[in-house]
Amino acid sequence: MTLHTALVLLTALVIGLVIGGLTFLGGGPTAGAVLAGLLSAGSSVPALRRLIG
């Protein structure tokens, strides 16, 4: 795994954790918070590839 890939995936993980945590703390159900975190992490990968690359 290249350094670029590791950085993109780690940043996507942090984004997903933050979004999921904020959704949960905002009163959303646990399943909704997990789904929000997964969707935000997955959708941020292409943008991060372009921004960091």
Backbone as a chain_set.jsonl record, in Angstrom:
{"seq": "MTLHTALVLLTALVIGLVIGGLTFLGGGPTAGAVLAGLLSAGSSVPALRRLIG", "coords": {"N": [[0.851, -1.169, 0.0], [0.583, 2.136, -0.89], [1.881, 5.286, 0.339], [0.193, 7.374, -0.301], [-2.309, 6.089, -0.676], [-2.728, 5.072, 1.905], [-2.914, 7.45, 3.371], [-5.185, 8.639, 2.245], [-7.188, 6.732, 2.885], [-7.033, 6.715, 5.693], [-7.749, 9.343, 6.294], [-10.356, 9.331, 5.272], [-11.484, 7.507, 7.032], [-11.364, 8.942, 9.445], [-13.072, 11.075, 8.821], [-15.477, 9.645, 8.478], [-15.818, 8.639, 11.099], [-16.137, 11.01, 12.548], [-18.474, 12.15, 11.392], [-20.33, 10.081, 11.868], [-20.23, 9.997, 14.685], [-21.128, 12.592, 15.356], [-23.699, 12.455, 14.301], [-24.823, 10.499, 15.933], [-24.581, 11.729, 18.46], [-26.245, 13.842, 18.034], [-28.735, 12.853, 18.402], [-29.65, 10.936, 16.71], [-30.591, 7.601, 15.645], [-28.673, 4.633, 16.455], [-28.134, 2.887, 14.298], [-28.597, 4.6, 12.169], [-26.563, 6.466, 12.571], [-24.3, 4.889, 12.152], [-24.679, 4.21, 9.473], [-24.592, 6.783, 8.322], [-21.93, 7.444, 8.873], [-20.544, 5.458, 7.411], [-21.388, 6.016, 4.79], [-20.459, 8.639, 4.443], [-17.695, 8.28, 4.723], [-17.154, 6.548, 2.585], [-17.967, 8.08, 0.388], [-16.216, 10.172, 0.495], [-13.75, 9.296, -0.347], [-13.151, 9.355, -3.258], [-13.041, 12.161, -3.637], [-11.0, 12.895, -1.871], [-8.881, 11.529, -3.034], [-8.458, 13.039, -5.336], [-7.904, 15.549, -4.215], [-5.688, 15.19, -2.494], [-3.907, 13.859, -4.092]], "CA": [[0.0, 0.0, 0.0], [1.396, 3.345, -0.977], [1.626, 6.307, 1.347], [-0.973, 8.124, -0.765], [-3.501, 5.291, -0.374], [-2.896, 5.023, 3.357], [-3.358, 8.759, 3.827], [-6.571, 8.834, 1.801], [-8.07, 5.867, 3.662], [-7.043, 7.168, 7.081], [-8.548, 10.567, 6.334], [-11.755, 8.934, 5.085], [-11.911, 6.891, 8.291], [-11.59, 10.018, 10.418], [-14.292, 11.774, 8.405], [-16.604, 8.773, 8.802], [-16.007, 8.604, 12.553], [-16.661, 12.302, 13.001], [-19.861, 12.288, 10.946], [-21.131, 9.117, 12.624], [-20.316, 10.441, 16.081], [-22.007, 13.753, 15.446], [-25.068, 12.01, 14.062], [-25.271, 9.81, 17.139], [-24.736, 12.711, 19.532], [-27.355, 14.714, 17.686], [-30.0, 12.209, 18.719], [-30.023, 9.957, 15.696], [-30.464, 6.214, 16.077], [-27.335, 4.071, 16.261], [-28.015, 2.382, 12.929], [-28.505, 5.758, 11.288], [-25.237, 7.055, 12.74], [-23.349, 4.0, 11.472], [-24.904, 4.382, 8.04], [-24.079, 8.099, 7.939], [-20.475, 7.365, 8.896], [-20.08, 4.645, 6.281], [-21.639, 6.732, 3.537], [-19.569, 9.796, 4.317], [-16.336, 7.79, 4.496], [-17.074, 6.013, 1.23], [-18.107, 9.111, -0.633], [-15.107, 11.121, 0.57], [-12.533, 8.718, -0.93], [-12.796, 9.933, -4.572], [-12.659, 13.575, -3.497], [-9.699, 12.952, -1.231], [-7.874, 11.098, -4.021], [-8.153, 14.171, -6.215], [-7.348, 16.67, -3.46], [-4.382, 14.87, -1.946], [-3.056, 13.373, -5.167]], "C": [[0.899, 1.236, 0.0], [1.016, 4.326, 0.134], [0.379, 7.122, 0.98], [-2.264, 7.388, -0.415], [-3.771, 5.251, 1.126], [-3.414, 6.347, 3.89], [-4.814, 9.019, 3.443], [-7.52, 7.998, 2.649], [-8.144, 6.28, 5.126], [-7.875, 8.436, 7.233], [-10.03, 10.26, 6.15], [-12.311, 8.287, 6.349], [-12.219, 7.947, 9.34], [-12.863, 10.785, 10.083], [-15.52, 10.941, 8.758], [-16.879, 8.709, 10.297], [-16.602, 9.905, 13.073], [-18.132, 12.451, 12.625], [-20.769, 11.326, 11.708], [-21.298, 9.522, 14.075], [-21.23, 11.634, 16.259], [-23.467, 13.394, 15.204], [-25.637, 11.327, 15.302], [-25.506, 10.799, 18.28], [-25.874, 13.681, 19.273], [-28.714, 14.079, 17.913], [-30.463, 11.207, 17.686], [-29.889, 8.545, 16.23], [-29.07, 5.669, 15.741], [-27.136, 3.579, 14.825], [-27.894, 3.531, 11.932], [-27.143, 6.431, 11.365], [-24.175, 6.215, 12.043], [-23.472, 4.165, 9.962], [-24.369, 5.728, 7.549], [-22.556, 8.093, 7.901], [-19.921, 6.585, 7.721], [-20.252, 5.37, 4.953], [-20.701, 7.917, 3.369], [-18.127, 9.363, 4.081], [-16.182, 7.294, 3.059], [-17.14, 7.085, 0.16], [-16.97, 10.128, -0.589], [-13.838, 10.597, -0.104], [-12.209, 9.297, -2.31], [-12.365, 11.396, -4.488], [-11.288, 13.711, -2.869], [-8.583, 12.506, -2.182], [-7.465, 12.247, -4.927], [-7.472, 15.3, -5.459], [-5.924, 16.405, -2.986], [-3.404, 14.476, -3.05], [-2.406, 14.478, -5.905]], "O": [[1.84, 1.349, 0.786], [-0.029, 4.201, 0.772], [-0.393, 7.51, 1.856], [-3.208, 7.998, 0.087], [-4.916, 5.383, 1.56], [-4.269, 6.363, 4.775], [-5.581, 9.56, 4.239], [-8.555, 8.5, 3.089], [-9.211, 6.203, 5.736], [-8.623, 8.579, 8.2], [-10.872, 10.869, 6.81], [-13.474, 8.495, 6.697], [-13.225, 7.854, 10.044], [-13.646, 11.107, 10.976], [-16.499, 11.473, 9.282], [-18.035, 8.723, 10.72], [-17.473, 9.891, 13.943], [-18.947, 12.839, 13.461], [-21.854, 11.709, 12.145], [-22.388, 9.403, 14.634], [-22.018, 11.686, 17.204], [-24.365, 13.961, 15.827], [-26.79, 11.551, 15.672], [-26.513, 10.714, 18.984], [-26.406, 14.278, 20.209], [-29.741, 14.702, 17.643], [-31.571, 10.683, 17.789], [-29.14, 8.316, 17.18], [-28.385, 6.184, 14.857], [-26.096, 3.826, 14.215], [-27.156, 3.427, 10.952], [-26.622, 6.909, 10.357], [-23.26, 6.752, 11.419], [-22.465, 4.249, 9.259], [-23.762, 5.803, 6.481], [-21.956, 8.674, 6.996], [-18.94, 6.998, 7.102], [-19.367, 5.34, 4.099], [-20.205, 8.168, 2.271], [-17.408, 10.01, 3.32], [-15.187, 7.591, 2.399], [-16.449, 7.004, -0.856], [-16.782, 10.874, -1.55], [-12.938, 11.381, -0.404], [-11.067, 9.705, -2.523], [-11.44, 11.819, -5.181], [-10.494, 14.552, -3.289], [-7.475, 13.042, -2.14], [-6.288, 12.414, -5.248], [-6.565, 15.943, -5.988], [-5.061, 17.279, -3.064], [-2.206, 14.737, -2.943], [-1.652, 14.232, -6.847]]}, "num_chains": 1, "name": "protein.A"}
